[in-house]
Amino acid sequence: MCELYVKADPILYESRSRSLRIRGVVTTLRLENQFWDILREIAEVDGMTTNQLITKLYDEVMEYRGEVVNFASFLRVSCTRYLAQRPQRGAEVLSLVQSR
């Protein structure tokens, strides 16, 4: 079981910072590359750029909660929740592996 995790490309868990403007304020977010990739995928599915998606998520969580204590963690959790909503993707990968 651990091989799945241990053999991950180190680039995936390397952190990268990005600057973006949220509500007129320039801010910097630091996330692991894997999460930036997932955010890009979510944005593409929704027809947005990654920065547009992040701004939309910020606006919506602020509207719903009134504050965001740790926005980077919120984005990581959002990514895992997105992946959890894709059970068919896991089934597709499993069938590809089994067919080899």
N, C-alpha and C positions, 0 to 999 in steps of 0.2 A: 504494500500500500504506500509506503513512504517514498518509493521511487518516483511516483507521480509528482510529488512535491519537491523532492531533493534534486531531481533532474531538470527543474525549471531553469530556463536561461536566466543568468544573473541580470541581464538587461531588464527583464520584466520587473524585478523588485528594486531596481535602481531608482532613486527619487529624482524628479525633475521639477523645477519651479517654472511657473508661467505667470506673467503679469497680464491682468485684464482689468477692464473698467466695469464696476458694478455700481449702479445708481450714481454715476458721475465720479466715483472714487476709484483711483487706481489701486489695485491690491495684488498681492502675490500669493499664489497657491502652490503648495509643494505636495505632490502626490507621486506614487510609484508609477512607472511607465505603464504597467498593466492597467491601472485605473484610468490613465489618460486614454489608452486604447479603447476601453469600454465606453467611456464618456463620448469619444468620437463616434463609436458605433451607434450609441443611443441618439446622438445628435443627427447622424445621417438618416436613421430610420424616421426621425421626426422632421426631416427637411430643414435642419438648422446647422449652424456652425457650432463647434464645441463651446466657444465663448457665449453664444446666444443661449445655448442650453443651460450653461452654468448660471447665467444671469436670470433666466426664467426660473430655475430651481430655487435660487436665492430669493427672488421676489415671492414665490409661492410659499416657501417655508416661513418667510417673515410674515406674510399675510395670515398663515395658519397658526404659527406658534408665537409670533411677536418678537422672537429673538433666535439667534443661532449661536450656541455656545462654542461649537467647534465645527466650522463649515467644512473643513477638509474631511473630517470623520463622517459628517453627513453625506458628503459626496461618495466616500468609500462604501457606506452602507447602501446608498442609492444604487450603486453599481452592483452590489451583491443581490439586492432585491430585484434588479432588472434581470440578472442572470437566473435567479430562481424562478422567474416567470417564463423561462424558456425551456421547459422540460423536453419539448420535442427536439431541441438542439442536442441535448444529451443522448436522446434515443438515436438520433441520426449518426452521431459519432460512434456510439456503441455498435450500431449495425455495420458501419464501415470497418471497424476494428475486427468484428466477428467474421466478416466476409473475406478477410485476408488470410 
